[in-house]
Amino acid sequence: MRIVIKIGTSTLAHHTGRLNIRRTEVLCKVISDLKNAGHEIVMVSSGAIGMGAGKLSLKERPSDMPTKQAAAAVGQCELMYTYDKLFGEYNHTVAQILLTSEDIEHDDRRQNVENTMERLLSLGAIPIINENDTISTAEIVIGDNDTLSAIVASTVHADLLVLLSDIDGLFTADPRKDPSATLIPTVCEITPEIKAMTSGAGTNLGTGGMTTKIQAAQIATENGIDMVIANGADPVILYDIADGKQAGTRFLAQKKML
């Protein structure tokens, strides 16, 4: 399969913003193994601003635009250095692609992005994509990496989109506030009732909440792509997801329900 995996800040970093080394090492090992099994992988990685904030010793995610962009500039270096080192240990090559909303909205530029990613995949590389936070002030209008990952998945005609976050999936209510909330394993259709279950951003380092994940699911499923929301605390869960086993919440592509 061609799989787009979005990694949230909460999966990559401790609450301090510093890299969660153990988890990131496992993540890269599992993705390398999925590559070895024949899957094509595209990553959409958050974490640049959060990791930059940690490296700059900021106590929380910056709120003003210049500091956000400065943190992104610092964090992106660390992020790609880490990926290059860890994937290199398993003989896989990574490539960095930084996008702005203009790259997606304009047909010619979007085609160039698609051509580049297709060529990288054909060469066996792992494209690692993020919004160009040091330039774009519009999110930061792609908006967030949940939305970006769905756009990327549709652009590269992926079979599956996986959002790794700090939550187990979609619940009937916010499980952090309502202990009676239950996990919804499968969503066949994104109804107004499903949208009503969403809430705001999950952590102080990230930007995406369940609302953006549902929006991403709508983009993905309308383009014939299954999407899974799962907890990235143990990246080994990617094996079950790739095998089609129950893990997190799976949103079924519309074409697969015909």
MIDOSE-1310 file (N, C-alpha, C; in nm, 2 decimals, decimal comma, always signed):
residues 258
mriv	+0,08/-0,12/+0,00/+0,00/+0,00/+0,00/+0,09/+0,13/+0,00; +0,03/+0,23/-0,04/+0,09/+0,36/-0,03/+0,02/+0,43/+0,09; +0,10/+0,45/+0,20/+0,05/+0,50/+0,32/+0,11/+0,64/+0,36; +0,02/+0,73/+0,39/+0,06/+0,86/+0,45/+0,04/+0,85/+0,60
ikig	+0,15/+0,88/+0,67/+0,15/+0,88/+0,82/+0,17/+1,02/+0,87; +0,08/+1,07/+0,94/+0,09/+1,20/+1,00/+0,13/+1,18/+1,15; +0,24/+1,24/+1,19/+0,29/+1,22/+1,33/+0,27/+1,36/+1,40; +0,20/+1,35/+1,50/+0,17/+1,48/+1,58/+0,28/+1,51/+1,67
tstl	+0,29/+1,63/+1,71/+0,39/+1,68/+1,81/+0,39/+1,60/+1,93; +0,27/+1,56/+1,98/+0,26/+1,49/+2,11/+0,33/+1,35/+2,10; +0,33/+1,30/+1,97/+0,40/+1,17/+1,95/+0,55/+1,18/+1,96; +0,60/+1,29/+1,90/+0,74/+1,31/+1,88/+0,81/+1,36/+2,01
ahht	+0,74/+1,44/+2,08/+0,81/+1,52/+2,19/+0,75/+1,50/+2,33; +0,83/+1,52/+2,42/+0,78/+1,52/+2,56/+0,70/+1,65/+2,58; +0,64/+1,66/+2,70/+0,56/+1,79/+2,73/+0,65/+1,91/+2,73; +0,78/+1,89/+2,75/+0,88/+2,00/+2,75/+0,91/+2,05/+2,61
grln	+0,86/+1,97/+2,51/+0,90/+2,01/+2,37/+1,02/+1,94/+2,32; +1,10/+1,88/+2,41/+1,22/+1,81/+2,37/+1,18/+1,68/+2,31; +1,27/+1,63/+2,22/+1,24/+1,50/+2,15/+1,22/+1,39/+2,25; +1,12/+1,31/+2,22/+1,10/+1,18/+2,29/+1,18/+1,08/+2,21
irrt	+1,31/+1,06/+2,26/+1,40/+0,98/+2,18/+1,36/+0,83/+2,17; +1,31/+0,77/+2,28/+1,28/+0,63/+2,27/+1,16/+0,61/+2,17; +1,06/+0,69/+2,18/+0,94/+0,67/+2,09/+0,98/+0,70/+1,95; +1,06/+0,80/+1,92/+1,09/+0,84/+1,79/+1,18/+0,73/+1,73
evlc	+1,26/+0,67/+1,81/+1,35/+0,55/+1,76/+1,26/+0,44/+1,72; +1,16/+0,41/+1,80/+1,07/+0,30/+1,77/+0,98/+0,33/+1,64; +0,94/+0,45/+1,63/+0,86/+0,50/+1,52/+0,94/+0,48/+1,39; +1,06/+0,52/+1,38/+1,15/+0,51/+1,26/+1,18/+0,36/+1,23
kvis	+1,19/+0,28/+1,34/+1,22/+0,14/+1,32/+1,10/+0,07/+1,25; +0,98/+0,10/+1,30/+0,85/+0,04/+1,25/+0,83/+0,08/+1,11; +0,84/+0,21/+1,08/+0,82/+0,26/+0,94/+0,92/+0,20/+0,85; +1,05/+0,19/+0,89/+1,15/+0,12/+0,81/+1,11/-0,02/+0,78
dlkn	+1,05/-0,09/+0,88/+1,01/-0,23/+0,86/+0,89/-0,24/+0,76; +0,80/-0,14/+0,77/+0,69/-0,14/+0,68/+0,74/-0,11/+0,53; +0,84/-0,03/+0,52/+0,91/-0,01/+0,39/+0,97/-0,13/+0,34; +1,04/-0,21/+0,43/+1,10/-0,33/+0,39/+1,00/-0,43/+0,34
aghe	+0,87/-0,42/+0,40/+0,77/-0,52/+0,36/+0,70/-0,48/+0,23; +0,74/-0,37/+0,17/+0,70/-0,33/+0,04/+0,60/-0,21/+0,03; +0,57/-0,16/+0,15/+0,48/-0,04/+0,15/+0,56/+0,08/+0,11; +0,49/+0,18/+0,04/+0,54/+0,31/+0,02/+0,49/+0,40/+0,13
ivmv	+0,58/+0,48/+0,19/+0,55/+0,56/+0,30/+0,58/+0,71/+0,27; +0,48/+0,79/+0,30/+0,50/+0,94/+0,30/+0,47/+0,98/+0,44; +0,56/+1,06/+0,50/+0,53/+1,11/+0,64/+0,50/+1,26/+0,63; +0,40/+1,30/+0,71/+0,37/+1,44/+0,74/+0,40/+1,46/+0,89
ssga	+0,51/+1,53/+0,91/+0,56/+1,54/+1,05/+0,54/+1,68/+1,11; +0,46/+1,68/+1,22/+0,46/+1,80/+1,30/+0,59/+1,80/+1,39; +0,59/+1,90/+1,48/+0,70/+1,89/+1,58/+0,80/+2,00/+1,56; +0,81/+2,07/+1,45/+0,92/+2,17/+1,43/+0,91/+2,28/+1,53
igmg	+0,79/+2,34/+1,54/+0,77/+2,45/+1,64/+0,79/+2,40/+1,78; +0,72/+2,29/+1,81/+0,73/+2,24/+1,95/+0,88/+2,20/+1,99; +0,95/+2,14/+1,89/+1,09/+2,10/+1,92/+1,18/+2,23/+1,93; +1,15/+2,32/+1,84/+1,23/+2,45/+1,85/+1,20/+2,52/+1,97
agkl	+1,08/+2,52/+2,02/+1,05/+2,59/+2,15/+1,12/+2,52/+2,26; +1,13/+2,39/+2,26/+1,21/+2,32/+2,36/+1,36/+2,35/+2,35; +1,41/+2,35/+2,23/+1,55/+2,38/+2,22/+1,59/+2,52/+2,25; +1,49/+2,61/+2,23/+1,52/+2,75/+2,27/+1,48/+2,78/+2,42
slke	+1,44/+2,67/+2,49/+1,41/+2,68/+2,63/+1,28/+2,77/+2,66; +1,19/+2,77/+2,56/+1,07/+2,84/+2,58/+0,98/+2,75/+2,67; +0,90/+2,80/+2,76/+0,82/+2,72/+2,85/+0,69/+2,66/+2,78; +0,65/+2,73/+2,68/+0,53/+2,68/+2,61/+0,54/+2,72/+2,46
rpsd	+0,44/+2,66/+2,39/+0,44/+2,69/+2,24/+0,42/+2,84/+2,23; +0,50/+2,91/+2,14/+0,49/+3,05/+2,13/+0,36/+3,09/+2,06; +0,31/+3,21/+2,10/+0,18/+3,25/+2,04/+0,20/+3,36/+1,94; +0,31/+3,44/+1,94/+0,33/+3,54/+1,84/+0,40/+3,48/+1,72
mptk	+0,37/+3,54/+1,60/+0,42/+3,48/+1,48/+0,57/+3,48/+1,46; +0,64/+3,59/+1,50/+0,79/+3,59/+1,48/+0,85/+3,48/+1,56; +0,81/+3,46/+1,69/+0,86/+3,35/+1,77/+0,83/+3,21/+1,72; +0,71/+3,20/+1,67/+0,67/+3,07/+1,60/+0,76/+3,04/+1,49
qaaa	+0,79/+3,14/+1,41/+0,87/+3,11/+1,29/+1,01/+3,09/+1,33; +1,06/+3,15/+1,43/+1,20/+3,13/+1,48/+1,21/+2,99/+1,54; +1,11/+2,95/+1,61/+1,11/+2,82/+1,67/+1,11/+2,71/+1,56; +1,02/+2,73/+1,46/+1,02/+2,64/+1,35/+1,15/+2,63/+1,28
avgq	+1,22/+2,74/+1,26/+1,35/+2,73/+1,19/+1,45/+2,65/+1,27; +1,45/+2,66/+1,40/+1,54/+2,58/+1,48/+1,50/+2,44/+1,49; +1,37/+2,42/+1,51/+1,31/+2,28/+1,53/+1,32/+2,20/+1,40; +1,30/+2,26/+1,29/+1,31/+2,18/+1,16/+1,44/+2,12/+1,14
celm	+1,55/+2,19/+1,18/+1,68/+2,14/+1,16/+1,70/+2,01/+1,25; +1,66/+2,02/+1,37/+1,67/+1,91/+1,46/+1,58/+1,79/+1,42; +1,46/+1,82/+1,37/+1,37/+1,72/+1,33/+1,43/+1,64/+1,21; +1,48/+1,71/+1,11/+1,53/+1,64/+0,99/+1,66/+1,57/+1,02
ytyd	+1,74/+1,63/+1,10/+1,87/+1,56/+1,14/+1,83/+1,43/+1,21; +1,73/+1,43/+1,30/+1,70/+1,31/+1,37/+1,64/+1,20/+1,28; +1,55/+1,24/+1,19/+1,50/+1,14/+1,09/+1,61/+1,09/+1,00; +1,69/+1,17/+0,95/+1,80/+1,13/+0,86/+1,89/+1,03/+0,94
klfg	+1,92/+1,05/+1,06/+2,01/+0,96/+1,14/+1,94/+0,83/+1,16; +1,82/+0,83/+1,21/+1,75/+0,71/+1,25/+1,71/+0,62/+1,13; +1,66/+0,69/+1,03/+1,62/+0,61/+0,91/+1,75/+0,55/+0,84; +1,85/+0,63/+0,85/+1,98/+0,59/+0,79/+2,03/+0,46/+0,85
eynh	+2,00/+0,44/+0,98/+2,05/+0,32/+1,04/+1,98/+0,19/+0,98; +1,87/+0,21/+0,91/+1,80/+0,10/+0,85/+1,81/+0,11/+0,70; +1,91/+0,19/+0,65/+1,93/+0,20/+0,51/+1,82/+0,26/+0,43; +1,75/+0,36/+0,49/+1,64/+0,43/+0,42/+1,68/+0,57/+0,41
tvaq	+1,65/+0,63/+0,29/+1,68/+0,77/+0,27/+1,55/+0,86/+0,28; +1,57/+0,97/+0,35/+1,46/+1,06/+0,37/+1,48/+1,19/+0,28; +1,37/+1,25/+0,26/+1,37/+1,38/+0,18/+1,28/+1,48/+0,24; +1,32/+1,60/+0,25/+1,24/+1,70/+0,32/+1,16/+1,78/+0,21
illt	+1,03/+1,80/+0,24/+0,95/+1,89/+0,15/+0,87/+1,98/+0,24; +0,89/+2,11/+0,22/+0,82/+2,21/+0,30/+0,72/+2,28/+0,21; +0,60/+2,29/+0,25/+0,49/+2,34/+0,16/+0,43/+2,46/+0,22; +0,38/+2,55/+0,14/+0,29/+2,66/+0,18/+0,15/+2,64/+0,11
sedi	+0,06/+2,71/+0,15/-0,08/+2,70/+0,09/-0,08/+2,72/-0,06; +0,01/+2,81/-0,11/+0,02/+2,84/-0,25/+0,06/+2,72/-0,33; +0,15/+2,64/-0,27/+0,19/+2,52/-0,34/+0,08/+2,42/-0,36; -0,02/+2,43/-0,28/-0,14/+2,34/-0,30/-0,25/+2,40/-0,38
ehdd	-0,27/+2,53/-0,37/-0,38/+2,60/-0,43/-0,36/+2,62/-0,58; -0,24/+2,64/-0,62/-0,21/+2,67/-0,76/-0,18/+2,54/-0,84; -0,25/+2,52/-0,95/-0,25/+2,39/-1,02/-0,10/+2,35/-1,06; -0,03/+2,45/-1,12/+0,10/+2,41/-1,16/+0,20/+2,37/-1,05
rrqn	+0,19/+2,45/-0,94/+0,28/+2,42/-0,83/+0,24/+2,29/-0,76; +0,10/+2,26/-0,76/+0,06/+2,14/-0,70/+0,11/+2,02/-0,78; +0,10/+2,04/-0,92/+0,15/+1,93/-1,00/+0,30/+1,91/-0,98; +0,37/+2,01/-0,96/+0,52/+2,00/-0,94/+0,54/+1,92/-0,81
vent	+0,46/+1,95/-0,70/+0,47/+1,88/-0,58/+0,44/+1,73/-0,60; +0,34/+1,70/-0,67/+0,30/+1,56/-0,70/+0,41/+1,49/-0,78; +0,47/+1,56/-0,88/+0,57/+1,50/-0,96/+0,69/+1,47/-0,87; +0,73/+1,56/-0,78/+0,85/+1,54/-0,70/+0,82/+1,42/-0,60
merl	+0,71/+1,42/-0,54/+0,68/+1,31/-0,45/+0,67/+1,17/-0,52; +0,61/+1,17/-0,64/+0,61/+1,04/-0,71/+0,75/+0,99/-0,74; +0,83/+1,09/-0,78/+0,97/+1,05/-0,82/+1,05/+1,00/-0,70; +1,03/+1,07/-0,58/+1,10/+1,03/-0,46/+1,05/+0,89/-0,42
lslg	+0,92/+0,86/-0,43/+0,87/+0,73/-0,40/+0,93/+0,62/-0,49; +0,94/+0,66/-0,62/+0,99/+0,56/-0,72/+1,14/+0,53/-0,69; +1,21/+0,63/-0,63/+1,35/+0,61/-0,60/+1,37/+0,54/-0,46; +1,26/+0,51/-0,39/+1,27/+0,44/-0,27/+1,28/+0,53/-0,15
aipi	+1,27/+0,66/-0,16/+1,29/+0,75/-0,05/+1,16/+0,77/+0,03; +1,18/+0,83/+0,15/+1,06/+0,86/+0,23/+1,05/+1,01/+0,24; +0,95/+1,06/+0,16/+0,93/+1,21/+0,17/+0,87/+1,24/+0,31; +0,93/+1,34/+0,37/+0,89/+1,39/+0,50/+0,84/+1,54/+0,48
inen	+0,71/+1,56/+0,50/+0,65/+1,69/+0,47/+0,61/+1,76/+0,59; +0,62/+1,89/+0,58/+0,57/+1,98/+0,69/+0,53/+2,11/+0,62; +0,45/+2,19/+0,69/+0,42/+2,32/+0,64/+0,54/+2,41/+0,66; +0,57/+2,50/+0,56/+0,68/+2,58/+0,58/+0,65/+2,69/+0,67
dtis	+0,67/+2,66/+0,80/+0,63/+2,75/+0,91/+0,72/+2,88/+0,92; +0,84/+2,87/+0,86/+0,92/+2,98/+0,87/+0,88/+3,09/+0,77; +0,80/+3,05/+0,67/+0,76/+3,15/+0,57/+0,61/+3,17/+0,58; +0,53/+3,06/+0,59/+0,39/+3,07/+0,59/+0,34/+3,13/+0,72
taei	+0,24/+3,22/+0,71/+0,18/+3,28/+0,83/+0,03/+3,24/+0,83; +0,00/+3,15/+0,75/-0,14/+3,11/+0,73/-0,19/+2,99/+0,81; -0,13/+2,93/+0,89/-0,17/+2,82/+0,97/-0,24/+2,85/+1,09; -0,02/+2,86/+1,03/+0,07/+2,90/+1,14/+0,05/+3,03/+1,16
vigd	-0,22/+2,81/+0,57/-0,36/+2,83/+0,57/-0,39/+2,70/+0,52; -0,26/+2,64/+0,50/-0,30/+2,50/+0,49/-0,37/+2,47/+0,63; -0,32/+2,52/+0,73/-0,39/+2,52/+0,86/-0,31/+2,45/+0,96; -0,31/+2,32/+0,95/-0,25/+2,23/+1,05/-0,21/+2,11/+0,97
ndtl	-0,14/+2,02/+1,04/-0,09/+1,91/+0,97/-0,19/+1,79/+0,95; -0,30/+1,80/+1,02/-0,41/+1,70/+1,00/-0,46/+1,73/+0,86; -0,50/+1,85/+0,83/-0,55/+1,89/+0,70/-0,44/+1,87/+0,60; -0,32/+1,91/+0,62/-0,21/+1,89/+0,52/-0,19/+1,75/+0,49
saiv	-0,20/+1,66/+0,58/-0,18/+1,52/+0,56/-0,29/+1,46/+0,47; -0,41/+1,51/+0,48/-0,52/+1,46/+0,40/-0,50/+1,51/+0,26; -0,46/+1,64/+0,24/-0,43/+1,70/+0,11/-0,32/+1,62/+0,04; -0,21/+1,59/+0,12/-0,10/+1,51/+0,07/-0,15/+1,37/+0,02
astv	-0,23/+1,31/+0,11/-0,28/+1,17/+0,07/-0,36/+1,17/-0,06; -0,44/+1,27/-0,08/-0,52/+1,28/-0,20/-0,43/+1,31/-0,32; -0,32/+1,40/-0,29/-0,23/+1,44/-0,40/-0,15/+1,32/-0,45; -0,11/+1,23/-0,36/-0,03/+1,11/-0,40/-0,11/+0,99/-0,42
hadl	-0,24/+1,00/-0,42/-0,33/+0,89/-0,44/-0,30/+0,77/-0,35; -0,30/+0,81/-0,22/-0,26/+0,71/-0,12/-0,38/+0,61/-0,10; -0,34/+0,49/-0,04/-0,44/+0,39/-0,01/-0,49/+0,41/+0,13; -0,41/+0,47/+0,22/-0,44/+0,48/+0,36/-0,37/+0,61/+0,42
lvll	-0,45/+0,67/+0,50/-0,39/+0,79/+0,58/-0,40/+0,75/+0,73; -0,29/+0,77/+0,80/-0,29/+0,74/+0,94/-0,25/+0,87/+1,02; -0,34/+0,91/+1,11/-0,30/+1,02/+1,20/-0,26/+0,96/+1,34; -0,14/+0,98/+1,37/-0,09/+0,94/+1,51/-0,10/+1,06/+1,60
sdid	-0,16/+1,05/+1,71/-0,18/+1,16/+1,80/-0,17/+1,11/+1,94; -0,22/+1,19/+2,04/-0,22/+1,15/+2,18/-0,35/+1,10/+2,23; -0,44/+1,06/+2,13/-0,57/+1,00/+2,16/-0,58/+0,87/+2,09; -0,67/+0,78/+2,15/-0,69/+0,65/+2,09/-0,77/+0,64/+1,97
glft	-0,85/+0,75/+1,94/-0,94/+0,75/+1,83/-1,05/+0,84/+1,86; -1,16/+0,83/+1,79/-1,28/+0,91/+1,81/-1,37/+0,84/+1,91; -1,41/+0,92/+2,01/-1,49/+0,88/+2,12/-1,63/+0,94/+2,11; -1,72/+0,88/+2,18/-1,86/+0,94/+2,18/-1,86/+1,07/+2,26
adpr	-1,76/+1,10/+2,34/-1,74/+1,22/+2,41/-1,59/+1,24/+2,44; -1,55/+1,35/+2,49/-1,41/+1,37/+2,53/-1,38/+1,28/+2,64; -1,29/+1,18/+2,63/-1,26/+1,09/+2,73/-1,18/+1,15/+2,85; -1,12/+1,27/+2,82/-1,05/+1,34/+2,93/-1,14/+1,41/+3,02
kdps	-1,27/+1,43/+2,98/-1,37/+1,50/+3,06/-1,48/+1,40/+3,10; -1,51/+1,30/+3,02/-1,63/+1,22/+3,04/-1,58/+1,07/+3,05; -1,57/+1,01/+3,17/-1,52/+0,88/+3,19/-1,61/+0,77/+3,12; -1,73/+0,81/+3,09/-1,82/+0,71/+3,02/-1,81/+0,71/+2,87
atli	-1,72/+0,79/+2,82/-1,70/+0,80/+2,67/-1,65/+0,66/+2,62; -1,69/+0,62/+2,51/-1,65/+0,50/+2,45/-1,59/+0,52/+2,31; -1,49/+0,44/+2,27/-1,43/+0,45/+2,14/-1,52/+0,40/+2,03; -1,52/+0,47/+1,92/-1,59/+0,43/+1,80/-1,49/+0,37/+1,71
ptvc	-1,50/+0,24/+1,69/-1,40/+0,17/+1,61/-1,41/+0,20/+1,46; -1,53/+0,22/+1,40/-1,54/+0,24/+1,26/-1,65/+0,35/+1,23; -1,61/+0,43/+1,14/-1,71/+0,54/+1,10/-1,73/+0,52/+0,95; -1,85/+0,49/+0,91/-1,89/+0,46/+0,77/-1,92/+0,59/+0,70
eitp	-1,97/+0,69/+0,78/-2,01/+0,82/+0,72/-1,99/+0,93/+0,82; -1,94/+1,04/+0,77/-1,92/+1,16/+0,86/-2,04/+1,24/+0,87; -2,12/+1,21/+0,97/-2,25/+1,28/+0,98/-2,24/+1,40/+1,07; -2,35/+1,48/+1,08/-2,35/+1,59/+1,17/-2,33/+1,55/+1,32
eika	-2,37/+1,43/+1,35/-2,35/+1,37/+1,48/-2,21/+1,34/+1,51; -2,14/+1,29/+1,41/-1,99/+1,27/+1,43/-1,92/+1,40/+1,45; -1,95/+1,50/+1,37/-1,89/+1,63/+1,38/-1,91/+1,69/+1,52; -2,03/+1,66/+1,58/-2,06/+1,72/+1,71/-1,98/+1,66/+1,82
mtsg	-1,91/+1,55/+1,80/-1,83/+1,49/+1,90/-1,70/+1,55/+1,92; -1,66/+1,64/+1,83/-1,52/+1,70/+1,83/-1,50/+1,81/+1,93; -1,38/+1,83/+1,96/-1,34/+1,94/+2,06/-1,21/+2,01/+2,01; -1,15/+2,09/+2,09/-1,04/+2,17/+2,05/-0,90/+2,10/+2,06
agtn	-0,80/+2,18/+2,06/-0,66/+2,13/+2,05/-0,63/+2,04/+2,17; -0,55/+1,93/+2,14/-0,53/+1,83/+2,25/-0,42/+1,87/+2,35; -0,31/+1,93/+2,30/-0,20/+1,96/+2,39/-0,15/+2,10/+2,37; -0,07/+2,15/+2,47/-0,02/+2,29/+2,46/+0,09/+2,30/+2,36
lgtg	+0,14/+2,19/+2,30/+0,25/+2,20/+2,20/+0,19/+2,19/+2,06; +0,08/+2,13/+2,04/+0,02/+2,10/+1,91/-0,08/+2,20/+1,88; -0,13/+2,19/+1,75/-0,24/+2,28/+1,70/-0,37/+2,21/+1,67; -0,35/+2,08/+1,64/-0,47/+2,00/+1,59/-0,55/+1,94/+1,70
gmtt	-0,68/+1,95/+1,69/-0,77/+1,88/+1,78/-0,85/+1,78/+1,70; -0,96/+1,73/+1,76/-1,04/+1,63/+1,69/-1,12/+1,70/+1,57; -1,15/+1,82/+1,59/-1,22/+1,89/+1,48/-1,14/+1,88/+1,35; -1,01/+1,91/+1,35/-0,92/+1,91/+1,23/-0,91/+1,77/+1,18
kiqa	-0,91/+1,67/+1,27/-0,90/+1,53/+1,23/-1,03/+1,48/+1,15; -1,14/+1,53/+1,20/-1,26/+1,50/+1,13/-1,26/+1,57/+0,99; -1,21/+1,69/+0,98/-1,20/+1,76/+0,85/-1,11/+1,68/+0,76; -1,00/+1,63/+0,82/-0,90/+1,55/+0,74/-0,97/+1,42/+0,69
aqia	-1,05/+1,36/+0,78/-1,12/+1,24/+0,74/-1,22/+1,26/+0,62; -1,28/+1,38/+0,63/-1,38/+1,41/+0,52/-1,30/+1,42/+0,39; -1,19/+1,49/+0,39/-1,11/+1,51/+0,27/-1,06/+1,37/+0,22; -1,01/+1,29/+0,31/-0,95/+1,16/+0,27/-1,06/+1,07/+0,21
teng	-1,17/+1,05/+0,29/-1,27/+0,95/+0,25/-1,34/+1,00/+0,12; -1,36/+1,13/+0,10/-1,42/+1,17/-0,03/-1,33/+1,15/-0,15; -1,20/+1,13/-0,12/-1,10/+1,09/-0,23/-1,07/+0,94/-0,23; -1,16/+0,86/-0,17/-1,14/+0,72/-0,18/-1,03/+0,66/-0,09
idmv	-0,99/+0,73/+0,02/-0,88/+0,69/+0,11/-0,94/+0,66/+0,25; -0,91/+0,54/+0,30/-0,94/+0,51/+0,44/-0,85/+0,59/+0,52; -0,90/+0,63/+0,64/-0,82/+0,71/+0,74/-0,83/+0,65/+0,88; -0,72/+0,64/+0,95/-0,73/+0,59/+1,09/-0,67/+0,69/+1,18
iang	-0,74/+0,71/+1,29/-0,69/+0,79/+1,40/-0,64/+0,70/+1,51; -0,52/+0,70/+1,55/-0,47/+0,61/+1,65/-0,37/+0,68/+1,74; -0,35/+0,62/+1,86/-0,25/+0,68/+1,96/-0,11/+0,64/+1,92; -0,03/+0,75/+1,91/+0,11/+0,73/+1,87/+0,20/+0,69/+1,98
adpv	+0,15/+0,67/+2,10/+0,23/+0,64/+2,22/+0,31/+0,51/+2,20; +0,26/+0,42/+2,13/+0,33/+0,30/+2,09/+0,32/+0,28/+1,94; +0,43/+0,32/+1,87/+0,42/+0,32/+1,72/+0,41/+0,18/+1,66; +0,42/+0,08/+1,74/+0,41/-0,06/+1,69/+0,26/-0,08/+1,64
ilyd	+0,17/+0,01/+1,68/+0,03/+0,00/+1,64/+0,02/+0,01/+1,49; +0,12/+0,07/+1,42/+0,12/+0,08/+1,28/+0,12/-0,05/+1,21; +0,17/-0,16/+1,27/+0,17/-0,29/+1,21/+0,02/-0,34/+1,19; -0,06/-0,32/+1,30/-0,20/-0,36/+1,30/-0,28/-0,28/+1,20
iadg	-0,25/-0,15/+1,20/-0,32/-0,06/+1,10/-0,29/-0,10/+0,96; -0,17/-0,13/+0,93/-0,13/-0,17/+0,79/-0,19/-0,30/+0,75; -0,21/-0,39/+0,85/-0,27/-0,52/+0,83/-0,42/-0,52/+0,83; -0,48/-0,40/+0,85/-0,62/-0,39/+0,85/-0,69/-0,43/+0,97
kqag	-0,62/-0,46/+1,08/-0,67/-0,50/+1,21/-0,74/-0,38/+1,28; -0,82/-0,41/+1,38/-0,88/-0,31/+1,45/-0,78/-0,23/+1,54; -0,77/-0,10/+1,52/-0,68/-0,02/+1,59/-0,73/+0,13/+1,58; -0,76/+0,19/+1,69/-0,80/+0,33/+1,68/-0,94/+0,33/+1,62
trfl	-0,96/+0,44/+1,54/-1,09/+0,46/+1,47/-1,06/+0,47/+1,32; -1,13/+0,38/+1,24/-1,11/+0,38/+1,10/-1,23/+0,44/+1,03; -1,20/+0,54/+0,95/-1,30/+0,61/+0,86/-1,29/+0,54/+0,73; -1,40/+0,49/+0,68/-1,40/+0,41/+0,56/-1,42/+0,51/+0,44
aqkk	-1,33/+0,48/+0,34/-1,34/+0,56/+0,21/-1,48/+0,54/+0,15; -1,53/+0,64/+0,09/-1,66/+0,63/+0,03/-1,67/+0,53/-0,08; -1,57/+0,52/-0,16/-1,57/+0,43/-0,27/-1,58/+0,28/-0,23; -1,53/+0,26/-0,10/-1,53/+0,12/-0,05/-1,67/+0,08/+0,01
ml	-1,76/+0,17/+0,01/-1,89/+0,14/+0,06/-2,00/+0,12/-0,05; -1,95/+0,13/-0,17/-2,05/+0,12/-0,28/-2,08/-0,03/-0,31
